[in-house]
């Protein structure tokens, strides 16, 4: 083999190696701008404060049994004067740890109706405007110590006012 052939072969090997290596190279994705990242997260409107002296503001607890559910259901509505809310529902079973649902968001009273908009459910931000996270209750009765609500399905909640800062036990 002549020096010219060896040189030609070496050039072709170098060209093929360059083509092969450039085809294997993976281009790192460009980082997303902060504006695009923030826009991808759902944005909920701010909560509107309740009317001055609103009787619904406070912690309201319901304990009841439901057909088909083993154990006691505990529901705690925490309605803050600033319009924010927390909703906790817990199933308390004998000799088993409690299981539950924790939601937060906003609430508003419109006449005899209580509207609750969930913005976060079990730590996950909800989609704004999704009707599954909008709950409406008719206020059947309200006193300083007791509240009776009826949801759109006809389920009645009999709630008792609890002290500020009350939380459901584990």
N, C-alpha and C positions, 0 to 999 in steps of 0.2 A: 504494500500500500504506500502510495506516495505521500509526501508531506502536504500536498495540495488537497488530496482526498481526506486526510486526517483533519485538516483545518476546516474543510467544508462540513464534515460530519460533526465536528465540535461546535461549529456555528449553529447548525440545525438543532443539536441537542440543547444548546443554550437558549435558542428561541423557543423550542417546545417546553423547556422547563419554566421559562418566564410566563408563557401562556398558561400552563398548568397551575402554577403558583398564583397567578392573578385571578384565575377562575375559582380557586379554593379560598381566596381571601374573603372574609365576611366583613362587610361594612357595618360598623356600630351604628344603631339608630340614633338620630339626633335627639337630644333631650327636649321634652315638651316645654314650651313656654309656660310660665306660672299661670298666665291668664287662661290658657286652654284647660289646664288641670282644674282650676277653680270653677270654670264654666261647666265641667262635666258633672260636678256635684249638684244635686237638687238644692234649690234655694227656696226656703219657706218664708212667708211674710212674718214680720215681727208680731208678737202677741199684743192685743189691745188691752189696756188695763180695765178692770171691772169698775162699775160705778161705785162712787164713794159709799161705804157702809153696806155693800152687797152681802146679803145673808148667806149666799151660796159659798162664799170664800171660806175655806177651811178643809179639814180632813173628815171624810165621810166613809164609814166602814159598814159593809154588809157581810153577814155570815149566813149561809144557807146551804141546803142540800138540794141536789138536782137529780132527777130520775136518770138512771144509767151511769151516774158518776159515783165511784166509791170514795167516800170521804166528804169533807166539808169544803165548800167553795168560799173563799174570802175575797172580797172586792174592796179595794181602797181607792177612792177618788180624792186626790189632793188638788184642790182648786186654790191657786194663789191670787191675791188681790191684783198682781201685775198682769193677770190674764194667762199666765202659764199654768200647766197642769201636769200631774203625773197620775197614771192609771196603773194599778197593780192588781192582778188577779192571781190567786194562788189556790192550789188544791192541796189541802192538808189531809194526808192519809195516815192511819195508824201504823206505826213502826216503819215508816218510809220517809225519805226526805221530801220536802215540799217541792212542787213543780209550779212554774208560773209564767206569767206574761208581764213584762214591764214596758210601759209606753210613756212617752212624754210629748208635750206639744202645747196647744193653746185651747182655751175655752171661752165661751161667750154666752151670756144669757140674753134671750130675746123674748120678752114677755114671760110666758109660762113654758118656754122651751130652753133647754140647755144643749148647746152644740159643742162637741169636743172634736178637735182636729189633731190627729196624731202625726207628729213630725219625726219621731224616732221610735222604733219598735224593737225591743230586745237588742238595743245597741246599733241597729241598722237604720240609716236615714231613709225615710219613706218618700215616695214619689208625690210631689205636690199635686193636689186635685184628684188623687185616686179615691173614689168613693168608699172603698173598703176602710179607709182611715178617717172617715167623717161619720161620727155617730151623733144621733139626735135623740134626746130624751124629753118626754113631757113631764113637767113638774106637777105631780099629783097633789102633794102637800109639802109644806116647808114650815118648820118651827125652829126655835133656837136649838133644840136637841135632835130633831128627827127630820128626815127627808125621804120622800117616796118618789121614785122615778119610774117611768114606764118607757121602755125602748120601742122602736118602730115595729118590732115583732110581737109586742104585747107582754114581754117579760117585765116583771115588776121587781124593783130593787128597793128594799126597806133598809135605810141607812141611818146610822147613829153618828152624831158629831163626836170626834175624838179630839184629844188635846193637840195643840200645835206641835209639830215635830214627830207625831206618832208614825211608826213604821210597822209593817207586818212582821211578826216574828218568823224566823226560819223554821 
